[in-house]
Amino acid sequence: MAEYNKKITPLMVIDAATELAEKKGIRRFARAEVAEKLGVTGGAIYYYYPTVKLMHDAVIRAAIRNHHYGIIAQAIAQNDPLIEKISAKLRTDALNGLK
């Protein structure tokens, strides 16, 4: 059962979401599943991530920061728009650095 007063942090949300992404796929889990995993209500997750897209993007960013290659590979294989945006930025920055 969900606890209404349980304290969670954005890091706890991303950790739980990352576990779900490993099992189900990067954009194949819902806010309710993360809430259930943490034992809180969906509103607690909504407080930090008002859209599922923001939560999914945060998982990808955390995976890149933490060198979590399984999640990164999933995002690349699924042509995730965030990966495309990051790749374009890296290309631009690299080319600008060559000037």
N, CA, C and O atoms as a GROMACS GRO file, in nm:
protein
  396
    1MET      N    1   0.084  -0.118   0.000
    1MET     CA    2   0.000   0.000   0.000
    1MET      C    3   0.089   0.125   0.000
    1MET      O    4   0.194   0.127   0.065
    2ALA      N    5   0.047   0.225  -0.072
    2ALA     CA    6   0.123   0.348  -0.083
    2ALA      C    7   0.116   0.429   0.046
    2ALA      O    8   0.012   0.440   0.110
    3GLU      N    9   0.231   0.486   0.081
    3GLU     CA   10   0.238   0.573   0.198
    3GLU      C   11   0.227   0.717   0.150
    3GLU      O   12   0.296   0.758   0.057
    4TYR      N   13   0.141   0.794   0.215
    4TYR     CA   14   0.121   0.932   0.175
    4TYR      C   15   0.230   1.024   0.228
    4TYR      O   16   0.258   1.128   0.167
    5ASN      N   17   0.290   0.990   0.339
    5ASN     CA   18   0.389   1.078   0.401
    5ASN      C   19   0.532   1.030   0.381
    5ASN      O   20   0.624   1.089   0.438
    6LYS      N   21   0.553   0.928   0.304
    6LYS     CA   22   0.687   0.875   0.282
    6LYS      C   23   0.770   0.976   0.203
    6LYS      O   24   0.723   1.030   0.102
    7LYS      N   25   0.890   1.001   0.248
    7LYS     CA   26   0.979   1.096   0.180
    7LYS      C   27   1.059   1.024   0.073
    7LYS      O   28   1.122   0.921   0.097
    8ILE      N   29   1.056   1.081  -0.046
    8ILE     CA   30   1.139   1.029  -0.154
    8ILE      C   31   1.219   1.145  -0.213
    8ILE      O   32   1.189   1.262  -0.189
    9THR      N   33   1.319   1.111  -0.290
    9THR     CA   34   1.403   1.211  -0.357
    9THR      C   35   1.402   1.183  -0.507
    9THR      O   36   1.366   1.074  -0.550
   10PRO      N   37   1.442   1.282  -0.586
   10PRO     CA   38   1.451   1.257  -0.731
   10PRO      C   39   1.545   1.139  -0.762
   10PRO      O   40   1.519   1.062  -0.855
   11LEU      N   41   1.653   1.126  -0.686
   11LEU     CA   42   1.746   1.016  -0.709
   11LEU      C   43   1.678   0.881  -0.685
   11LEU      O   44   1.703   0.785  -0.759
   12MET      N   45   1.595   0.872  -0.583
   12MET     CA   46   1.522   0.748  -0.557
   12MET      C   47   1.429   0.715  -0.674
   12MET      O   48   1.415   0.599  -0.713
   13VAL      N   49   1.365   0.818  -0.728
   13VAL     CA   50   1.275   0.798  -0.843
   13VAL      C   51   1.354   0.746  -0.962
   13VAL      O   52   1.313   0.650  -1.027
   14ILE      N   53   1.467   0.810  -0.992
   14ILE     CA   54   1.548   0.769  -1.107
   14ILE      C   55   1.604   0.629  -1.088
   14ILE      O   56   1.609   0.551  -1.183
   15ASP      N   57   1.647   0.595  -0.968
   15ASP     CA   58   1.697   0.460  -0.942
   15ASP      C   59   1.588   0.355  -0.967
   15ASP      O   60   1.613   0.253  -1.031
   16ALA      N   61   1.468   0.381  -0.916
   16ALA     CA   62   1.357   0.287  -0.937
   16ALA      C   63   1.320   0.281  -1.085
   16ALA      O   64   1.295   0.173  -1.138
   17ALA      N   65   1.317   0.395  -1.151
   17ALA     CA   66   1.282   0.399  -1.293
   17ALA      C   67   1.388   0.328  -1.377
   17ALA      O   68   1.356   0.262  -1.475
   18THR      N   69   1.514   0.342  -1.338
   18THR     CA   70   1.623   0.273  -1.410
   18THR      C   71   1.607   0.122  -1.400
   18THR      O   72   1.626   0.050  -1.498
   19GLU      N   73   1.572   0.073  -1.282
   19GLU     CA   74   1.549  -0.071  -1.266
   19GLU      C   75   1.436  -0.118  -1.358
   19GLU      O   76   1.446  -0.224  -1.420
   20LEU      N   77   1.330  -0.040  -1.366
   20LEU     CA   78   1.219  -0.076  -1.455
   20LEU      C   79   1.262  -0.069  -1.601
   20LEU      O   80   1.223  -0.155  -1.681
   21ALA      N   81   1.342   0.031  -1.636
   21ALA     CA   82   1.389   0.044  -1.774
   21ALA      C   83   1.475  -0.075  -1.813
   21ALA      O   84   1.468  -0.122  -1.927
   22GLU      N   85   1.556  -0.124  -1.720
   22GLU     CA   86   1.639  -0.241  -1.748
   22GLU      C   87   1.554  -0.363  -1.780
   22GLU      O   88   1.589  -0.444  -1.866
   23LYS      N   89   1.442  -0.376  -1.712
   23LYS     CA   90   1.356  -0.493  -1.729
   23LYS      C   91   1.259  -0.479  -1.846
   23LYS      O   92   1.235  -0.575  -1.919
   24LYS      N   93   1.202  -0.357  -1.864
   24LYS     CA   94   1.092  -0.339  -1.959
   24LYS      C   95   1.129  -0.261  -2.084
   24LYS      O   96   1.062  -0.273  -2.187
   25GLY      N   97   1.234  -0.181  -2.077
   25GLY     CA   98   1.269  -0.095  -2.189
   25GLY      C   99   1.262   0.051  -2.144
   25GLY      O  100   1.188   0.086  -2.053
   26ILE      N  101   1.341   0.134  -2.209
   26ILE     CA  102   1.360   0.271  -2.164
   26ILE      C  103   1.232   0.353  -2.162
   26ILE      O  104   1.214   0.432  -2.069
   27ARG      N  105   1.145   0.339  -2.255
   27ARG     CA  106   1.021   0.418  -2.256
   27ARG      C  107   0.898   0.327  -2.244
   27ARG      O  108   0.791   0.358  -2.296
   28ARG      N  109   0.917   0.217  -2.175
   28ARG     CA  110   0.808   0.119  -2.165
   28ARG      C  111   0.761   0.094  -2.022
   28ARG      O  112   0.716  -0.016  -1.989
   29PHE      N  113   0.773   0.195  -1.939
   29PHE     CA  114   0.722   0.184  -1.803
   29PHE      C  115   0.646   0.312  -1.769
   29PHE      O  116   0.668   0.416  -1.830
   30ALA      N  117   0.559   0.301  -1.672
   30ALA     CA  118   0.471   0.413  -1.637
   30ALA      C  119   0.505   0.470  -1.499
   30ALA      O  120   0.571   0.406  -1.418
   31ARG      N  121   0.460   0.591  -1.477
   31ARG     CA  122   0.480   0.658  -1.348
   31ARG      C  123   0.422   0.572  -1.235
   31ARG      O  124   0.483   0.561  -1.128
   32ALA      N  125   0.307   0.511  -1.258
   32ALA     CA  126   0.243   0.429  -1.155
   32ALA      C  127   0.331   0.312  -1.114
   32ALA      O  128   0.333   0.273  -0.997
   33GLU      N  129   0.405   0.256  -1.210
   33GLU     CA  130   0.495   0.144  -1.177
   33GLU      C  131   0.611   0.190  -1.089
   33GLU      O  132   0.654   0.119  -0.998
   34VAL      N  133   0.661   0.309  -1.116
   34VAL     CA  134   0.769   0.365  -1.033
   34VAL      C  135   0.716   0.392  -0.893
   34VAL      O  136   0.782   0.360  -0.794
   35ALA      N  137   0.597   0.450  -0.885
   35ALA     CA  138   0.535   0.479  -0.756
   35ALA      C  139   0.516   0.350  -0.676
   35ALA      O  140   0.544   0.346  -0.556
   36GLU      N  141   0.467   0.247  -0.742
   36GLU     CA  142   0.445   0.119  -0.675
   36GLU      C  143   0.577   0.063  -0.622
   36GLU      O  144   0.583   0.013  -0.510
   37LYS      N  145   0.680   0.071  -0.704
   37LYS     CA  146   0.812   0.020  -0.665
   37LYS      C  147   0.865   0.092  -0.540
   37LYS      O  148   0.931   0.032  -0.456
   38LEU      N  149   0.835   0.222  -0.530
   38LEU     CA  150   0.882   0.301  -0.416
   38LEU      C  151   0.783   0.301  -0.299
   38LEU      O  152   0.816   0.348  -0.190
   39GLY      N  153   0.664   0.247  -0.321
   39GLY     CA  154   0.564   0.242  -0.215
   39GLY      C  155   0.502   0.378  -0.185
   39GLY      O  156   0.467   0.408  -0.071
   40VAL      N  157   0.488   0.461  -0.289
   40VAL     CA  158   0.429   0.594  -0.273
   40VAL      C  159   0.316   0.611  -0.374
   40VAL      O  160   0.291   0.523  -0.457
   41THR      N  161   0.250   0.724  -0.366
   41THR     CA  162   0.143   0.753  -0.463
   41THR      C  163   0.204   0.810  -0.591
   41THR      O  164   0.318   0.857  -0.591
   42GLY      N  165   0.126   0.807  -0.697
   42GLY     CA  166   0.172   0.865  -0.823
   42GLY      C  167   0.200   1.014  -0.811
   42GLY      O  168   0.285   1.067  -0.882
   43GLY      N  169   0.129   1.081  -0.721
   43GLY     CA  170   0.150   1.224  -0.700
   43GLY      C  171   0.290   1.255  -0.650
   43GLY      O  172   0.345   1.360  -0.682
   44ALA      N  173   0.347   1.165  -0.572
   44ALA     CA  174   0.484   1.185  -0.523
   44ALA      C  175   0.584   1.185  -0.638
   44ALA      O  176   0.681   1.260  -0.637
   45ILE      N  177   0.559   1.101  -0.737
   45ILE     CA  178   0.646   1.096  -0.855
   45ILE      C  179   0.620   1.220  -0.941
   45ILE      O  180   0.713   1.281  -0.993
   46TYR      N  181   0.495   1.255  -0.955
   46TYR     CA  182   0.454   1.372  -1.034
   46TYR      C  183   0.520   1.500  -0.983
   46TYR      O  184   0.553   1.589  -1.061
   47TYR      N  185   0.540   1.509  -0.853
   47TYR     CA  186   0.601   1.627  -0.792
   47TYR      C  187   0.738   1.655  -0.855
   47TYR      O  188   0.772   1.770  -0.881
   48TYR      N  189   0.816   1.551  -0.879
   48TYR     CA  190   0.949   1.568  -0.937
   48TYR      C  191   0.949   1.560  -1.089
   48TYR      O  192   1.027   1.628  -1.156
   49TYR      N  193   0.861   1.477  -1.144
   49TYR     CA  194   0.855   1.455  -1.288
   49TYR      C  195   0.710   1.465  -1.334
   49TYR      O  196   0.639   1.365  -1.337
   50PRO      N  197   0.665   1.588  -1.370
   50PRO     CA  198   0.524   1.607  -1.405
   50PRO      C  199   0.480   1.535  -1.533
   50PRO      O  200   0.361   1.516  -1.555
   51THR      N  201   0.576   1.496  -1.616
   51THR     CA  202   0.541   1.414  -1.732
   51THR      C  203   0.629   1.289  -1.732
   51THR      O  204   0.740   1.289  -1.681
   52VAL      N  205   0.576   1.185  -1.790
   52VAL     CA  206   0.652   1.061  -1.801
   52VAL      C  207   0.775   1.083  -1.890
   52VAL      O  208   0.881   1.025  -1.866
   53LYS      N  209   0.761   1.167  -1.993
   53LYS     CA  210   0.874   1.197  -2.081
   53LYS      C  211   0.990   1.257  -2.002
   53LYS      O  212   1.105   1.219  -2.023
   54LEU      N  213   0.961   1.350  -1.912
   54LEU     CA  214   1.067   1.408  -1.829
   54LEU      C  215   1.136   1.302  -1.744
   54LEU      O  216   1.258   1.305  -1.727
   55MET      N  217   1.059   1.209  -1.692
   55MET     CA  218   1.117   1.102  -1.610
   55MET      C  219   1.203   1.011  -1.697
   55MET      O  220   1.314   0.975  -1.658
   56HIS      N  221   1.153   0.974  -1.814
   56HIS     CA  222   1.230   0.889  -1.904
   56HIS      C  223   1.360   0.959  -1.946
   56HIS      O  224   1.466   0.897  -1.948
   57ASP      N  225   1.350   1.088  -1.980
   57ASP     CA  226   1.469   1.164  -2.018
   57ASP      C  227   1.570   1.169  -1.903
   57ASP      O  228   1.691   1.160  -1.926
   58ALA      N  229   1.522   1.184  -1.781
   58ALA     CA  230   1.611   1.187  -1.664
   58ALA      C  231   1.683   1.054  -1.647
   58ALA      O  232   1.799   1.051  -1.607
   59VAL      N  233   1.615   0.944  -1.677
   59VAL     CA  234   1.678   0.812  -1.671
   59VAL      C  235   1.790   0.803  -1.774
   59VAL      O  236   1.898   0.753  -1.743
   60ILE      N  237   1.766   0.852  -1.894
   60ILE     CA  238   1.870   0.847  -1.998
   60ILE      C  239   1.988   0.935  -1.959
   60ILE      O  240   2.103   0.894  -1.973
   61ARG      N  241   1.961   1.055  -1.910
   61ARG     CA  242   2.070   1.145  -1.867
   61ARG      C  243   2.152   1.082  -1.755
   61ARG      O  244   2.275   1.090  -1.755
   62ALA      N  245   2.085   1.019  -1.660
   62ALA     CA  246   2.155   0.953  -1.550
   62ALA      C  247   2.238   0.836  -1.602
   62ALA      O  248   2.349   0.812  -1.556
   63ALA      N  249   2.184   0.764  -1.698
   63ALA     CA  250   2.257   0.651  -1.757
   63ALA      C  251   2.385   0.700  -1.825
   63ALA      O  252   2.489   0.635  -1.815
   64ILE      N  253   2.377   0.813  -1.893
   64ILE     CA  254   2.495   0.868  -1.959
   64ILE      C  255   2.597   0.911  -1.854
   64ILE      O  256   2.716   0.880  -1.865
   65ARG      N  257   2.552   0.982  -1.751
   65ARG     CA  258   2.642   1.029  -1.645
   65ARG      C  259   2.710   0.912  -1.575
   65ARG      O  260   2.828   0.919  -1.541
   66ASN      N  261   2.635   0.805  -1.554
   66ASN     CA  262   2.685   0.690  -1.477
   66ASN      C  263   2.740   0.577  -1.563
   66ASN      O  264   2.771   0.469  -1.513
   67HIS      N  265   2.753   0.603  -1.693
   67HIS     CA  266   2.807   0.503  -1.786
   67HIS      C  267   2.728   0.371  -1.779
   67HIS      O  268   2.786   0.263  -1.776
   68HIS      N  269   2.598   0.383  -1.776
   68HIS     CA  270   2.509   0.266  -1.771
   68HIS      C  271   2.479   0.227  -1.916
   68HIS      O  272   2.378   0.268  -1.973
   69TYR      N  273   2.567   0.148  -1.972
   69TYR     CA  274   2.563   0.121  -2.115
   69TYR      C  275   2.441   0.043  -2.161
   69TYR      O  276   2.400   0.056  -2.276
   70GLY      N  277   2.382  -0.038  -2.074
   70GLY     CA  278   2.262  -0.112  -2.113
   70GLY      C  279   2.146  -0.018  -2.146
   70GLY      O  280   2.077  -0.038  -2.246
   71ILE      N  281   2.125   0.083  -2.062
   71ILE     CA  282   2.018   0.180  -2.086
   71ILE      C  283   2.051   0.265  -2.209
   71ILE      O  284   1.963   0.290  -2.292
   72ILE      N  285   2.176   0.307  -2.220
   72ILE     CA  286   2.217   0.389  -2.336
   72ILE      C  287   2.196   0.310  -2.465
   72ILE      O  288   2.145   0.364  -2.563
   73ALA      N  289   2.234   0.184  -2.464
   73ALA     CA  290   2.218   0.100  -2.584
   73ALA      C  291   2.071   0.086  -2.621
   73ALA      O  292   2.036   0.089  -2.739
   74GLN      N  293   1.984   0.070  -2.521
   74GLN     CA  294   1.840   0.062  -2.548
   74GLN      C  295   1.792   0.190  -2.615
   74GLN      O  296   1.718   0.186  -2.714
   75ALA      N  297   1.834   0.303  -2.561
   75ALA     CA  298   1.790   0.432  -2.615
   75ALA      C  299   1.838   0.450  -2.758
   75ALA      O  300   1.764   0.500  -2.843
   76ILE      N  301   1.961   0.410  -2.785
   76ILE     CA  302   2.015   0.421  -2.921
   76ILE      C  303   1.938   0.328  -3.014
   76ILE      O  304   1.900   0.368  -3.124
   77ALA      N  305   1.917   0.205  -2.971
   77ALA     CA  306   1.847   0.106  -3.054
   77ALA      C  307   1.704   0.150  -3.086
   77ALA      O  308   1.650   0.117  -3.192
   78GLN      N  309   1.643   0.225  -2.995
   78GLN     CA  310   1.505   0.270  -3.014
   78GLN      C  311   1.499   0.408  -3.080
   78GLN      O  312   1.392   0.468  -3.089
   79ASN      N  313   1.614   0.458  -3.127
   79ASN     CA  314   1.620   0.591  -3.189
   79ASN      C  315   1.553   0.696  -3.101
   79ASN      O  316   1.473   0.777  -3.148
   80ASP      N  317   1.586   0.693  -2.974
   80ASP     CA  318   1.525   0.785  -2.878
   80ASP      C  319   1.556   0.929  -2.917
   80ASP      O  320   1.672   0.961  -2.946
   81PRO      N  321   1.457   1.017  -2.917
   81PRO     CA  322   1.478   1.156  -2.957
   81PRO      C  323   1.581   1.229  -2.870
   81PRO      O  324   1.653   1.316  -2.919
   82LEU      N  325   1.588   1.196  -2.742
   82LEU     CA  326   1.686   1.263  -2.656
   82LEU      C  327   1.828   1.226  -2.697
   82LEU      O  328   1.917   1.311  -2.697
   83ILE      N  329   1.850   1.100  -2.732
   83ILE     CA  330   1.982   1.057  -2.778
   83ILE      C  331   2.019   1.130  -2.905
   83ILE      O  332   2.133   1.172  -2.923
   84GLU      N  333   1.922   1.146  -2.994
   84GLU     CA  334   1.947   1.220  -3.119
   84GLU      C  335   1.985   1.364  -3.089
   84GLU      O  336   2.076   1.419  -3.151
   85LYS      N  337   1.915   1.426  -2.995
   85LYS     CA  338   1.943   1.566  -2.959
   85LYS      C  339   2.083   1.578  -2.898
   85LYS      O  340   2.157   1.670  -2.931
   86ILE      N  341   2.118   1.486  -2.809
   86ILE     CA  342   2.250   1.489  -2.745
   86ILE      C  343   2.359   1.466  -2.850
   86ILE      O  344   2.462   1.533  -2.848
   87SER      N  345   2.337   1.371  -2.941
   87SER     CA  346   2.434   1.344  -3.046
   87SER      C  347   2.457   1.466  -3.134
   87SER      O  348   2.571   1.498  -3.169
   88ALA      N  349   2.349   1.534  -3.170
   88ALA     CA  350   2.361   1.654  -3.253
   88ALA      C  351   2.440   1.763  -3.180
   88ALA      O  352   2.524   1.830  -3.240
   89LYS      N  353   2.414   1.779  -3.052
   89LYS     CA  354   2.487   1.879  -2.972
   89LYS      C  355   2.635   1.844  -2.964
   89LYS      O  356   2.720   1.932  -2.978
   90LEU      N  357   2.666   1.717  -2.942
   90LEU     CA  358   2.806   1.675  -2.936
   90LEU      C  359   2.878   1.699  -3.069
   90LEU      O  360   2.992   1.745  -3.072
   91ARG      N  361   2.809   1.667  -3.180
   91ARG     CA  362   2.868   1.690  -3.312
   91ARG      C  363   2.897   1.838  -3.333
   91ARG      O  364   3.006   1.875  -3.377
   92THR      N  365   2.799   1.922  -3.301
   92THR     CA  366   2.815   2.067  -3.316
   92THR      C  367   2.929   2.119  -3.231
   92THR      O  368   3.013   2.195  -3.279
   93ASP      N  369   2.934   2.078  -3.104
   93ASP     CA  370   3.039   2.123  -3.014
   93ASP      C  371   3.176   2.076  -3.063
   93ASP      O  372   3.274   2.152  -3.059
   94ALA      N  373   3.183   1.953  -3.110
   94ALA     CA  374   3.311   1.900  -3.158
   94ALA      C  375   3.358   1.976  -3.282
   94ALA      O  376   3.476   2.009  -3.294
   95LEU      N  377   3.266   2.002  -3.373
   95LEU     CA  378   3.303   2.076  -3.494
   95LEU      C  379   3.342   2.220  -3.463
   95LEU      O  380   3.434   2.274  -3.524
   96ASN      N  381   3.273   2.283  -3.371
   96ASN     CA  382   3.308   2.419  -3.330
   96ASN      C  383   3.443   2.424  -3.260
   96ASN      O  384   3.516   2.522  -3.270
   97GLY      N  385   3.476   2.316  -3.190
   97GLY     CA  386   3.605   2.308  -3.122
   97GLY      C  387   3.721   2.293  -3.218
   97GLY      O  388   3.835   2.324  -3.184
   98LEU      N  389   3.693   2.246  -3.340
   98LEU     CA  390   3.797   2.227  -3.440
   98LEU      C  391   3.832   2.357  -3.513
   98LEU      O  392   3.934   2.364  -3.582
   99LYS      N  393   3.749   2.458  -3.499
   99LYS     CA  394   3.770   2.584  -3.571
   99LYS      C  395   3.878   2.667  -3.507
   99LYS      O  396   3.908   2.776  -3.555
   0.00000   0.00000   0.00000
